[in-house]
Amino acid sequence: MRILGIEFGAWSVKAVEMESRFRRVEILDFHEVRLPLEILDPLPVYRDAVSKLLARMPSAPEKIATSVPPAQTALRFLQMPVKQRKVVEKMYRFELEDAVPLRIEDALLEHQVYRRGEGSLVFVAMAPKNLVRSHLEWLQAVGIDPDWLTFDGMGLLNLYFAQTPLKGPEAPEDPVLLLDIGHAKTNLAICHQGRLEHFRSISWGGGAITRKMAQSLGLTLEDAEKMKHETLALDAELDDAPGPMQDAVLAAGQACGTFATDLMHTLVSYRNATQKEVRSAVISGGTSKLRGMSSLIATSLGIPVQPFSAFKGENLKEELRENADESRFGEPLGRASVFLRKTSLLFNFRKQELAKETSLDEVSALVQNPLVVKVMGYFALLAALLYFNSWVVGWLATGEVSTAQSELQKTFQDTFPGVPSKMSKSLTTDSAQLEKYIQQKEKDLAQKIKMLSRDKSPMLSRVLAVSAAFPPEVKVDVNTLLLDDRSLSIEGVLYEGTLDKVKDGLSKITWLKEITETKDGQRFTVKAQVVQP
């Protein structure tokens, strides 16, 4: 499954492309398209950026994760004097009604319950349905139709929780401030012992420094942006700095004043609410790379500050680790990870009437298409033509080899879209390896055809029967569906409804027995044994 986590920033559009196969995850590439500093009409600008970004990918992603803008979400923390999770699940909506200025039934809700002291802390994210619908229309207008739509900032939080141990010498004893400082906004989170205890989005970013420098120094925005990244040092000693640098540092310091004030107010508010002190901070985002930014935050808050290692623990090729900027790709990387069943926060506003069709519905539509049978019939012929093409390349004149090789790679990618581009290039330049690969594919196809015709219940009809066991009111995203002549296994995420009806539906299928169901939060696994006739 090819996955794309995408972030629509004010400075650029960033995306992380990864692939999940057989419980292995491979990060394929990082993509970024730079945006102009002044955007008068966002729609064509972002549409062009998305078009360029997708054009760089060898094949279209199967799953896409992005976010709703901060202005369209409401985030609340509710302290409940109850420890029993089931009671909290029933009570928090009533408490929420008095804390938000909108009707609960007109909004999409996601929540997380944490144990804290003698009670529970409930983190709730809300998004009005009409705003989510408008944002989905905008996303589709720029060229994507996401499967996962979360709140801005969840990606970096999931990376932080995945890296931070709860026990041991590396586990922080005190609350930690996590800052993601972008070009137009800063996401601020306070985390403690595996819990998110405070979160807010501040309308301040590196763009404020650029505008202040341009205004004070009489520069264009482009020149001020270049100077900010190449020569500005926020912690420079003014007495020893040349005149232009002094002016730049003073202008940047003025722009950072409101940011430092907001940070201090946040920490004071958190301390008053929890009687706990934040003792350290980690920072990420493009603006966090400015020289002296860490020192400025450390001086303002009086706590040590260090950069956040977004790629820590990730399986990255060395060339990707060297070329990709982990300070700016943490958020899209964390968003893409929601499909890998390894994240603690699984907030998705793409649900209820705004949900996409389930993966099983897509499978049903596919197998009911009569063209699928014809495509399978042509598979062996296409593979043979592909090998013949590779053999002919060796006989072509030198000047024609490059063109033929390019056509061969394109044919291979069209035939086997799931093969990584590096492996594709290797196979299409080695005819012996390509022949072995195609022979293995033909063997796999033969086994599948044998399975399809083994008895009077073809495998495609069995997939349809499993799909029909999921009623329309049960909204799920199926990550894995494995069905053979011995067992059935379904893994996914439940968004709406219960699995009781699904289990009842599967129990009515005569060739299934010993149906079991397990749940871990929203994640679920359904297993069953296949009975041979």
C-alpha positions as a Python dict, from the first residue, in 0.01 Angstrom:
ca = {
    (1, 'M'): (0, 0, 0),
    (2, 'R'): (150, 331, -111),
    (3, 'I'): (87, 611, 141),
    (4, 'L'): (127, 988, 115),
    (5, 'G'): (132, 1225, 413),
    (6, 'I'): (97, 1583, 291),
    (7, 'E'): (119, 1922, 463),
    (8, 'F'): (-10, 2241, 302),
    (9, 'G'): (222, 2498, 455),
    (10, 'A'): (250, 2871, 391),
    (11, 'W'): (615, 2840, 274),
    (12, 'S'): (587, 2516, 78),
    (13, 'V'): (381, 2202, 20),
    (14, 'K'): (561, 1907, 180),
    (15, 'A'): (488, 1536, 149),
    (16, 'V'): (633, 1204, 262),
    (17, 'E'): (584, 900, 40),
    (18, 'M'): (602, 556, 199),
    (19, 'E'): (499, 200, 125),
    (20, 'S'): (364, -65, 360),
    (21, 'R'): (401, -427, 251),
    (22, 'F'): (381, -745, 456),
    (23, 'R'): (413, -553, 783),
    (24, 'R'): (725, -378, 655),
    (25, 'V'): (738, -4, 605),
    (26, 'E'): (968, 166, 358),
    (27, 'I'): (998, 544, 329),
    (28, 'L'): (1032, 597, -45),
    (29, 'D'): (1091, 970, -79),
    (30, 'F'): (1038, 1323, 50),
    (31, 'H'): (878, 1583, -176),
    (32, 'E'): (857, 1961, -146),
    (33, 'V'): (725, 2234, -375),
    (34, 'R'): (818, 2592, -284),
    (35, 'L'): (539, 2855, -275),
    (36, 'P'): (560, 3232, -341),
    (37, 'L'): (591, 3453, -32),
    (38, 'E'): (281, 3650, -132),
    (39, 'I'): (-25, 3449, -237),
    (40, 'L'): (-324, 3646, -359),
    (41, 'D'): (-533, 3355, -488),
    (42, 'P'): (-445, 3032, -301),
    (43, 'L'): (-643, 2785, -515),
    (44, 'P'): (-440, 2800, -840),
    (45, 'V'): (-113, 2826, -646),
    (46, 'Y'): (-178, 2512, -443),
    (47, 'R'): (-330, 2330, -741),
    (48, 'D'): (-11, 2389, -938),
    (49, 'A'): (203, 2281, -640),
    (50, 'V'): (5, 1957, -593),
    (51, 'S'): (29, 1884, -965),
    (52, 'K'): (407, 1922, -955),
    (53, 'L'): (434, 1713, -641),
    (54, 'L'): (228, 1423, -775),
    (55, 'A'): (415, 1435, -1106),
    (56, 'R'): (735, 1348, -920),
    (57, 'M'): (588, 1024, -787),
    (58, 'P'): (617, 706, -997),
    (59, 'S'): (258, 605, -918),
    (60, 'A'): (-48, 749, -748),
    (61, 'P'): (-79, 693, -370),
    (62, 'E'): (-346, 454, -244),
    (63, 'K'): (-390, 638, 88),
    (64, 'I'): (-353, 1010, 159),
    (65, 'A'): (-343, 1182, 500),
    (66, 'T'): (-360, 1557, 557),
    (67, 'S'): (-522, 1798, 803),
    (68, 'V'): (-797, 2053, 857),
    (69, 'P'): (-665, 2411, 906),
    (70, 'P'): (-634, 2517, 1273),
    (71, 'A'): (-896, 2789, 1225),
    (72, 'Q'): (-1154, 2521, 1142),
    (73, 'T'): (-1101, 2306, 1452),
    (74, 'A'): (-1164, 2350, 1824),
    (75, 'L'): (-941, 2163, 2071),
    (76, 'R'): (-1044, 2124, 2434),
    (77, 'F'): (-909, 1950, 2746),
    (78, 'L'): (-1169, 1830, 2997),
    (79, 'Q'): (-1075, 1722, 3349),
    (80, 'M'): (-1323, 1455, 3465),
    (81, 'P'): (-1336, 1341, 3832),
    (82, 'V'): (-1394, 981, 3719),
    (83, 'K'): (-1141, 704, 3655),
    (84, 'Q'): (-1367, 447, 3485),
    (85, 'R'): (-1314, 483, 3111),
    (86, 'K'): (-1663, 369, 3012),
    (87, 'V'): (-1822, 629, 3240),
    (88, 'V'): (-1594, 900, 3101),
    (89, 'E'): (-1690, 803, 2746),
    (90, 'K'): (-2056, 867, 2832),
    (91, 'M'): (-2002, 1189, 3030),
    (92, 'Y'): (-1754, 1394, 2831),
    (93, 'R'): (-2002, 1508, 2564),
    (94, 'F'): (-2222, 1672, 2828),
    (95, 'E'): (-1921, 1854, 2971),
    (96, 'L'): (-1818, 1959, 2623),
    (97, 'E'): (-2148, 2128, 2542),
    (98, 'D'): (-2072, 2404, 2793),
    (99, 'A'): (-1716, 2452, 2667),
    (100, 'V'): (-1768, 2513, 2293),
    (101, 'P'): (-1980, 2770, 2105),
    (102, 'L'): (-2137, 2522, 1862),
    (103, 'R'): (-2388, 2241, 1862),
    (104, 'I'): (-2238, 1898, 1917),
    (105, 'E'): (-2462, 1737, 1656),
    (106, 'D'): (-2331, 1979, 1391),
    (107, 'A'): (-1967, 1883, 1452),
    (108, 'L'): (-1738, 1586, 1405),
    (109, 'L'): (-1575, 1473, 1731),
    (110, 'E'): (-1258, 1282, 1806),
    (111, 'H'): (-1125, 1226, 2156),
    (112, 'Q'): (-858, 1058, 2365),
    (113, 'V'): (-898, 961, 2732),
    (114, 'Y'): (-597, 969, 2968),
    (115, 'R'): (-577, 865, 3332),
    (116, 'R'): (-452, 1153, 3548),
    (117, 'G'): (-443, 1136, 3926),
    (118, 'E'): (-781, 1038, 4070),
    (119, 'G'): (-964, 1128, 3752),
    (120, 'S'): (-932, 1140, 3375),
    (121, 'L'): (-818, 1396, 3120),
    (122, 'V'): (-1011, 1399, 2794),
    (123, 'F'): (-857, 1562, 2489),
    (124, 'V'): (-1130, 1648, 2238),
    (125, 'A'): (-1093, 1776, 1882),
    (126, 'M'): (-1401, 1918, 1708),
    (127, 'A'): (-1458, 2032, 1352),
    (128, 'P'): (-1791, 2173, 1223),
    (129, 'K'): (-1924, 1950, 948),
    (130, 'N'): (-1987, 2238, 710),
    (131, 'L'): (-1624, 2357, 742),
    (132, 'V'): (-1487, 2006, 690),
    (133, 'R'): (-1710, 1967, 385),
    (134, 'S'): (-1584, 2299, 245),
    (135, 'H'): (-1223, 2201, 309),
    (136, 'L'): (-1272, 1864, 137),
    (137, 'E'): (-1412, 2046, -166),
    (138, 'W'): (-1107, 2273, -166),
    (139, 'L'): (-869, 1977, -140),
    (140, 'Q'): (-1044, 1802, -427),
    (141, 'A'): (-1019, 2125, -629),
    (142, 'V'): (-640, 2134, -580),
    (143, 'G'): (-610, 1769, -681),
    (144, 'I'): (-632, 1531, -383),
    (145, 'D'): (-909, 1335, -212),
    (146, 'P'): (-770, 1240, 133),
    (147, 'D'): (-859, 924, 322),
    (148, 'W'): (-749, 1071, 656),
    (149, 'L'): (-821, 1426, 772),
    (150, 'T'): (-685, 1517, 1114),
    (151, 'F'): (-607, 1828, 1318),
    (152, 'D'): (-293, 2021, 1234),
    (153, 'G'): (-11, 1906, 1462),
    (154, 'M'): (-113, 1545, 1519),
    (155, 'G'): (166, 1411, 1296),
    (156, 'L'): (452, 1554, 1503),
    (157, 'L'): (280, 1450, 1827),
    (158, 'N'): (260, 1089, 1712),
    (159, 'L'): (632, 1090, 1625),
    (160, 'Y'): (714, 1236, 1966),
    (161, 'F'): (505, 979, 2157),
    (162, 'A'): (653, 694, 1949),
    (163, 'Q'): (1009, 805, 2039),
    (164, 'T'): (964, 900, 2404),
    (165, 'P'): (975, 616, 2659),
    (166, 'L'): (748, 628, 2964),
    (167, 'K'): (999, 455, 3193),
    (168, 'G'): (1374, 427, 3219),
    (169, 'P'): (1661, 675, 3224),
    (170, 'E'): (1557, 836, 2893),
    (171, 'A'): (1200, 904, 3006),
    (172, 'P'): (1150, 1273, 3096),
    (173, 'E'): (1029, 1321, 3453),
    (174, 'D'): (876, 1664, 3395),
    (175, 'P'): (643, 1799, 3125),
    (176, 'V'): (808, 1877, 2790),
    (177, 'L'): (720, 2165, 2556),
    (178, 'L'): (702, 2060, 2190),
    (179, 'L'): (714, 2348, 1939),
    (180, 'D'): (662, 2320, 1562),
    (181, 'I'): (756, 2666, 1432),
    (182, 'G'): (647, 2717, 1074),
    (183, 'H'): (626, 3014, 838),
    (184, 'A'): (276, 3136, 932),
    (185, 'K'): (194, 2953, 1257),
    (186, 'T'): (342, 2766, 1552),
    (187, 'N'): (186, 2454, 1702),
    (188, 'L'): (253, 2431, 2075),
    (189, 'A'): (204, 2112, 2278),
    (190, 'I'): (288, 2012, 2634),
    (191, 'C'): (335, 1639, 2688),
    (192, 'H'): (387, 1445, 3011),
    (193, 'Q'): (413, 1071, 3075),
    (194, 'G'): (259, 973, 2743),
    (195, 'R'): (-26, 1224, 2771),
    (196, 'L'): (-102, 1534, 2568),
    (197, 'E'): (-194, 1786, 2839),
    (198, 'H'): (-202, 2113, 2645),
    (199, 'F'): (-221, 2214, 2280),
    (200, 'R'): (-273, 2538, 2093),
    (201, 'S'): (-186, 2696, 1759),
    (202, 'I'): (-29, 3044, 1761),
    (203, 'S'): (-66, 3269, 1457),
    (204, 'W'): (303, 3350, 1446),
    (205, 'G'): (585, 3210, 1238),
    (206, 'G'): (899, 3293, 1045),
    (207, 'G'): (699, 3503, 801),
    (208, 'A'): (658, 3766, 1074),
    (209, 'I'): (1039, 3802, 1091),
    (210, 'T'): (1061, 3830, 713),
    (211, 'R'): (796, 4104, 695),
    (212, 'K'): (950, 4302, 983),
    (213, 'M'): (1297, 4286, 827),
    (214, 'A'): (1162, 4390, 487),
    (215, 'Q'): (980, 4684, 644),
    (216, 'S'): (1268, 4800, 866),
    (217, 'L'): (1550, 4752, 614),
    (218, 'G'): (1363, 4856, 299),
    (219, 'L'): (1399, 4516, 132),
    (220, 'T'): (1171, 4308, -84),
    (221, 'L'): (1018, 4003, 83),
    (222, 'E'): (1239, 3775, -125),
    (223, 'D'): (1557, 3958, -23),
    (224, 'A'): (1450, 3968, 342),
    (225, 'E'): (1374, 3593, 334),
    (226, 'K'): (1715, 3522, 182),
    (227, 'M'): (1890, 3738, 441),
    (228, 'K'): (1695, 3572, 723),
    (229, 'H'): (1816, 3225, 627),
    (230, 'E'): (2170, 3305, 512),
    (231, 'T'): (2308, 3582, 737),
    (232, 'L'): (2072, 3657, 1028),
    (233, 'A'): (2178, 3538, 1375),
    (234, 'L'): (1919, 3607, 1644),
    (235, 'D'): (2178, 3567, 1920),
    (236, 'A'): (2444, 3788, 1760),
    (237, 'E'): (2633, 4032, 1983),
    (238, 'L'): (2517, 4372, 1864),
    (239, 'D'): (2829, 4554, 1980),
    (240, 'D'): (3052, 4347, 1753),
    (241, 'A'): (2810, 4316, 1459),
    (242, 'P'): (2822, 4544, 1151),
    (243, 'G'): (2549, 4805, 1106),
    (244, 'P'): (2322, 4608, 865),
    (245, 'M'): (2339, 4302, 1091),
    (246, 'Q'): (2247, 4513, 1395),
    (247, 'D'): (1942, 4649, 1213),
    (248, 'A'): (1841, 4299, 1103),
    (249, 'V'): (1878, 4153, 1455),
    (250, 'L'): (1680, 4441, 1609),
    (251, 'A'): (1399, 4401, 1354),
    (252, 'A'): (1389, 4023, 1405),
    (253, 'G'): (1393, 4068, 1784),
    (254, 'Q'): (1091, 4297, 1764),
    (255, 'A'): (906, 4039, 1553),
    (256, 'C'): (989, 3765, 1804),
    (257, 'G'): (867, 3967, 2103),
    (258, 'T'): (501, 3868, 2070),
    (259, 'F'): (602, 3504, 2019),
    (260, 'A'): (806, 3496, 2341),
    (261, 'T'): (515, 3658, 2527),
    (262, 'D'): (269, 3397, 2400),
    (263, 'L'): (504, 3118, 2510),
    (264, 'M'): (537, 3261, 2860),
    (265, 'H'): (160, 3306, 2898),
    (266, 'T'): (105, 2945, 2787),
    (267, 'L'): (348, 2805, 3044),
    (268, 'V'): (198, 3018, 3322),
    (269, 'S'): (-152, 2903, 3229),
    (270, 'Y'): (-41, 2538, 3227),
    (271, 'R'): (134, 2574, 3563),
    (272, 'N'): (-174, 2732, 3723),
    (273, 'A'): (-399, 2456, 3590),
    (274, 'T'): (-179, 2158, 3677),
    (275, 'Q'): (71, 2281, 3939),
    (276, 'K'): (347, 2138, 3722),
    (277, 'E'): (648, 2309, 3565),
    (278, 'V'): (774, 2258, 3211),
    (279, 'R'): (1147, 2185, 3243),
    (280, 'S'): (1259, 2141, 2882),
    (281, 'A'): (1160, 2203, 2522),
    (282, 'V'): (1214, 2046, 2181),
    (283, 'I'): (1162, 2245, 1862),
    (284, 'S'): (1091, 2159, 1501),
    (285, 'G'): (973, 2334, 1185),
    (286, 'G'): (1155, 2540, 925),
    (287, 'T'): (1181, 2853, 1141),
    (288, 'S'): (1340, 2652, 1424),
    (289, 'K'): (1652, 2628, 1204),
    (290, 'L'): (1720, 3001, 1217),
    (291, 'R'): (2051, 3069, 1387),
    (292, 'G'): (1988, 3171, 1743),
    (293, 'M'): (1624, 3059, 1761),
    (294, 'S'): (1703, 2789, 2019),
    (295, 'S'): (1896, 3040, 2229),
    (296, 'L'): (1615, 3297, 2206),
    (297, 'I'): (1353, 3046, 2329),
    (298, 'A'): (1583, 2912, 2602),
    (299, 'T'): (1655, 3264, 2728),
    (300, 'S'): (1288, 3366, 2718),
    (301, 'L'): (1162, 3057, 2903),
    (302, 'G'): (1462, 2978, 3117),
    (303, 'I'): (1469, 2610, 3012),
    (304, 'P'): (1702, 2402, 2790),
    (305, 'V'): (1597, 2372, 2425),
    (306, 'Q'): (1707, 2113, 2171),
    (307, 'P'): (1598, 2022, 1815),
    (308, 'F'): (1349, 1740, 1767),
    (309, 'S'): (1483, 1437, 1577),
    (310, 'A'): (1183, 1348, 1361),
    (311, 'F'): (1367, 1064, 1184),
    (312, 'K'): (1481, 890, 1502),
    (313, 'G'): (1385, 523, 1485),
    (314, 'E'): (1264, 550, 1125),
    (315, 'N'): (1391, 310, 858),
    (316, 'L'): (1553, 558, 620),
    (317, 'K'): (1800, 505, 341),
    (318, 'E'): (2119, 701, 394),
    (319, 'E'): (2067, 920, 87),
    (320, 'L'): (1719, 1016, 212),
    (321, 'R'): (1851, 1092, 560),
    (322, 'E'): (2115, 1321, 411),
    (323, 'N'): (1892, 1507, 166),
    (324, 'A'): (1565, 1541, 360),
    (325, 'D'): (1529, 1808, 628),
    (326, 'E'): (1389, 1637, 938),
    (327, 'S'): (1298, 1968, 1099),
    (328, 'R'): (1043, 2036, 824),
    (329, 'F'): (919, 1687, 729),
    (330, 'G'): (819, 1564, 1074),
    (331, 'E'): (453, 1662, 1047),
    (332, 'P'): (378, 1493, 709),
    (333, 'L'): (578, 1187, 817),
    (334, 'G'): (369, 1153, 1132),
    (335, 'R'): (48, 1195, 935),
    (336, 'A'): (140, 917, 694),
    (337, 'S'): (210, 689, 991),
    (338, 'V'): (-159, 672, 1091),
    (339, 'F'): (-208, 393, 838),
    (340, 'L'): (65, 180, 997),
    (341, 'R'): (-117, 104, 1326),
    (342, 'K'): (173, 238, 1536),
    (343, 'T'): (41, 578, 1646),
    (344, 'S'): (-125, 685, 1970),
    (345, 'L'): (-353, 957, 1829),
    (346, 'L'): (-592, 844, 1555),
    (347, 'F'): (-812, 1149, 1504),
    (348, 'N'): (-988, 1148, 1168),
    (349, 'F'): (-1256, 1398, 1065),
    (350, 'R'): (-1321, 1205, 743),
    (351, 'K'): (-1609, 1004, 887),
    (352, 'Q'): (-1988, 976, 919),
    (353, 'E'): (-2151, 1132, 612),
    (354, 'L'): (-1814, 1277, 504),
    (355, 'A'): (-1634, 941, 509),
    (356, 'K'): (-1488, 786, 196),
    (357, 'E'): (-1620, 454, 77),
    (358, 'T'): (-1475, 165, 273),
    (359, 'S'): (-1191, -38, 135),
    (360, 'L'): (-1420, -342, 114),
    (361, 'D'): (-1668, -145, -95),
    (362, 'E'): (-1386, -58, -332),
    (363, 'V'): (-1289, -427, -355),
    (364, 'S'): (-1651, -521, -427),
    (365, 'A'): (-1677, -264, -704),
    (366, 'L'): (-1352, -394, -852),
    (367, 'V'): (-1436, -762, -859),
    (368, 'Q'): (-1783, -696, -1002),
    (369, 'N'): (-1624, -523, -1300),
    (370, 'P'): (-1623, -770, -1594),
    (371, 'L'): (-1309, -608, -1734),
    (372, 'V'): (-1108, -744, -1439),
    (373, 'V'): (-1138, -1097, -1575),
    (374, 'K'): (-1019, -981, -1916),
    (375, 'V'): (-721, -797, -1763),
    (376, 'M'): (-619, -1112, -1576),
    (377, 'G'): (-633, -1301, -1905),
    (378, 'Y'): (-396, -1057, -2068),
    (379, 'F'): (-149, -1058, -1779),
    (380, 'A'): (67, -1347, -1901),
    (381, 'L'): (76, -1207, -2254),
    (382, 'L'): (182, -865, -2126),
    (383, 'A'): (457, -1022, -1917),
    (384, 'A'): (585, -1210, -2220),
    (385, 'L'): (589, -892, -2429),
    (386, 'L'): (779, -719, -2150),
    (387, 'Y'): (1051, -985, -2155),
    (388, 'F'): (1068, -973, -2535),
    (389, 'N'): (1113, -596, -2512),
    (390, 'S'): (1407, -647, -2274),
    (391, 'W'): (1567, -900, -2511),
    (392, 'V'): (1537, -664, -2808),
    (393, 'V'): (1714, -384, -2620),
    (394, 'G'): (2041, -576, -2642),
    (395, 'W'): (2028, -573, -3022),
    (396, 'L'): (1949, -207, -3076),
    (397, 'A'): (2196, 46, -3202),
    (398, 'T'): (2373, 249, -2934),
    (399, 'G'): (2182, 568, -3014),
    (400, 'E'): (1846, 396, -2967),
    (401, 'V'): (1920, 215, -2640),
    (402, 'S'): (1836, 513, -2419),
    (403, 'T'): (1493, 561, -2577),
    (404, 'A'): (1416, 189, -2568),
    (405, 'Q'): (1528, 166, -2203),
    (406, 'S'): (1298, 455, -2110),
    (407, 'E'): (1005, 287, -2285),
    (408, 'L'): (1083, -43, -2112),
    (409, 'Q'): (1084, 121, -1769),
    (410, 'K'): (753, 290, -1843),
    (411, 'T'): (602, -41, -1957),
    (412, 'F'): (731, -215, -1646),
    (413, 'Q'): (590, 54, -1414),
    (414, 'D'): (250, 34, -1587),
    (415, 'T'): (250, -343, -1551),
    (416, 'F'): (382, -361, -1194),
    (417, 'P'): (290, -25, -1031),
    (418, 'G'): (372, -148, -679),
    (419, 'V'): (743, -204, -751),
    (420, 'P'): (969, 73, -607),
    (421, 'S'): (1133, 289, -875),
    (422, 'K'): (1487, 185, -775),
    (423, 'M'): (1402, -185, -805),
    (424, 'S'): (1222, -117, -1134),
    (425, 'K'): (1531, 49, -1279),
    (426, 'S'): (1753, -238, -1163),
    (427, 'L'): (1529, -505, -1318),
    (428, 'T'): (1486, -330, -1652),
    (429, 'T'): (1863, -302, -1696),
    (430, 'D'): (1929, -671, -1628),
    (431, 'S'): (1742, -906, -1860),
    (432, 'A'): (1834, -1218, -1659),
    (433, 'Q'): (1693, -1076, -1336),
    (434, 'L'): (1388, -945, -1521),
    (435, 'E'): (1320, -1291, -1661),
    (436, 'K'): (1337, -1443, -1311),
    (437, 'Y'): (1105, -1174, -1176),
    (438, 'I'): (845, -1232, -1450),
    (439, 'Q'): (867, -1609, -1406),
    (440, 'Q'): (794, -1566, -1036),
    (441, 'K'): (499, -1339, -1117),
    (442, 'E'): (365, -1598, -1362),
    (443, 'K'): (401, -1866, -1093),
    (444, 'D'): (212, -1650, -843),
    (445, 'L'): (-61, -1588, -1099),
    (446, 'A'): (-92, -1960, -1170),
    (447, 'Q'): (-138, -2028, -799),
    (448, 'K'): (-406, -1761, -775),
    (449, 'I'): (-590, -1900, -1078),
    (450, 'K'): (-574, -2248, -924),
    (451, 'M'): (-716, -2108, -600),
    (452, 'L'): (-993, -1928, -788),
    (453, 'S'): (-1106, -2249, -957),
    (454, 'R'): (-1049, -2495, -673),
    (455, 'D'): (-1415, -2550, -593),
    (456, 'K'): (-1760, -2416, -674),
    (457, 'S'): (-1703, -2106, -459),
    (458, 'P'): (-1456, -1883, -649),
    (459, 'M'): (-1237, -1659, -438),
    (460, 'L'): (-1384, -1343, -588),
    (461, 'S'): (-1732, -1442, -477),
    (462, 'R'): (-1593, -1509, -130),
    (463, 'V'): (-1450, -1158, -115),
    (464, 'L'): (-1794, -1027, -213),
    (465, 'A'): (-1954, -1230, 65),
    (466, 'V'): (-1712, -1087, 322),
    (467, 'S'): (-1777, -735, 193),
    (468, 'A'): (-2153, -787, 222),
    (469, 'A'): (-2109, -874, 592),
    (470, 'F'): (-2019, -509, 659),
    (471, 'P'): (-2349, -317, 675),
    (472, 'P'): (-2363, 41, 537),
    (473, 'E'): (-2389, 198, 883),
    (474, 'V'): (-2051, 48, 987),
    (475, 'K'): (-1773, 275, 860),
    (476, 'V'): (-1429, 114, 850),
    (477, 'D'): (-1097, 149, 677),
    (478, 'V'): (-956, -196, 605),
    (479, 'N'): (-575, -194, 608),
    (480, 'T'): (-529, -569, 550),
    (481, 'L'): (-764, -831, 403),
    (482, 'L'): (-610, -1180, 374),
    (483, 'L'): (-827, -1463, 243),
    (484, 'D'): (-710, -1802, 124),
    (485, 'D'): (-837, -2160, 133),
    (486, 'R'): (-766, -2193, 506),
    (487, 'S'): (-821, -1865, 688),
    (488, 'L'): (-962, -1511, 679),
    (489, 'S'): (-794, -1213, 847),
    (490, 'I'): (-918, -853, 842),
    (491, 'E'): (-732, -565, 1011),
    (492, 'G'): (-848, -205, 1006),
    (493, 'V'): (-982, 100, 1187),
    (494, 'L'): (-1344, 145, 1295),
    (495, 'Y'): (-1479, 499, 1255),
    (496, 'E'): (-1852, 456, 1313),
    (497, 'G'): (-2088, 183, 1434),
    (498, 'T'): (-2003, -149, 1603),
    (499, 'L'): (-1859, -478, 1483),
    (500, 'D'): (-2137, -688, 1634),
    (501, 'K'): (-2337, -680, 1311),
    (502, 'V'): (-2026, -762, 1113),
    (503, 'K'): (-1959, -1069, 1324),
    (504, 'D'): (-2324, -1177, 1285),
    (505, 'G'): (-2297, -1131, 909),
    (506, 'L'): (-1979, -1337, 888),
    (507, 'S'): (-2133, -1613, 1099),
    (508, 'K'): (-2400, -1658, 831),
    (509, 'I'): (-2137, -1745, 571),
    (510, 'T'): (-2139, -2123, 553),
    (511, 'W'): (-1771, -2164, 467),
    (512, 'L'): (-1651, -1968, 774),
    (513, 'K'): (-1617, -2094, 1132),
    (514, 'E'): (-1448, -1995, 1460),
    (515, 'I'): (-1496, -1622, 1401),
    (516, 'T'): (-1308, -1407, 1654),
    (517, 'E'): (-1293, -1031, 1701),
    (518, 'T'): (-1040, -821, 1895),
    (519, 'K'): (-1029, -444, 1945),
    (520, 'D'): (-762, -200, 2057),
    (521, 'G'): (-924, 143, 2069),
    (522, 'Q'): (-1048, 207, 1716),
    (523, 'R'): (-833, -63, 1565),
    (524, 'F'): (-985, -406, 1511),
    (525, 'T'): (-889, -753, 1394),
    (526, 'V'): (-1133, -1016, 1272),
    (527, 'K'): (-1015, -1373, 1211),
    (528, 'A'): (-1195, -1687, 1096),
    (529, 'Q'): (-1124, -2037, 969),
    (530, 'V'): (-1226, -2132, 613),
    (531, 'V'): (-1415, -2462, 585),
    (532, 'Q'): (-1333, -2681, 288),
    (533, 'P'): (-1633, -2830, 102),
}
